[in-house]
Amino acid sequence: MPKNEGAIAANQPAPDPLARYRQLEEIAANGWQLPTSELAHLLGLKTLSGSELERYGFRFVKVGKAGIESAWKVEKL
């Protein structure tokens, strides 16, 4: 790695460990539905299977389609 890249990386702020929870909270509060790929990325998964799952204090329920993907509703537990 060139010296510049290491220096730039060292100056980056640490990721916000609560960002995922804030995003899920906002999605649930607004009743937004997410396609499978976006929800999987937000949860740090490669894909989602089944019609319902719980993680991080939220329930994710498959509710229909978002284009060619499934749509998921987010509920806070």
N, C-alpha and C positions, 0 to 999 in steps of 0.2 A: 504494500500500500504506500503510495507516495506520501511524503510528509504533510502536504496540504490537507489530504483527506483525513488523516488522523487528527490534525488540529481542528478541522471543522467539526468532526464527530465529537471531539472532546468538549467543544463549546455548545453543543446542542443540549437543551434542557431535557431532563429525564421525562419519559412519558408520564402523563397523569394516570395513576392507578385507578382513579375513580371515574375516568372518562366513559368507560363502557357502561357503568351503572347509571350515570347521568343520561346517557343516550337512551338506554332502555327505559328509564323513568319517563323521559319526554315522549318517547314513542307510545308507551302505554297510556300516558295521560291524554294524548291527542287522538288516540284510537287509530293511529296509522297502522297500515299493514305493510310488511316487508316481503320481498321475494326471497326465495330460498338462498340464493347466492349472497345477498346482502346480510341476511340474518346469520348465516353460517360464518361469514367473515367477521361480523361483530362479536360472535361467540367464540371465535378462534378455532372453528371446526372446518374440516374440508367440505362436508356436506351434512345434510340433515336427513334422518330417516324416521319413519313412523308418522303419526298424525298429531302427536303431542309430546312435549318434553318440558322438563323443569330444570332450571339452572340459574344460579346467582340470585335466587329469590324471585324469579319470574317464571311464568308458565307461557309456553309458546304453542299455539294451536293452529293447525292447518285449516284455513277457512275457504279456500277457493284457488283461483288462478290469478297470476300477475303476469300477463303475457304468456310465455311458454313455461314459466316456472310456477310453482305453488306459491300462494300468498299465506303469510303467517300473521296472526293476531298476537300481540304481546299483552300479558296481564301481570300486574304486580301481585305477588302472594302476600 
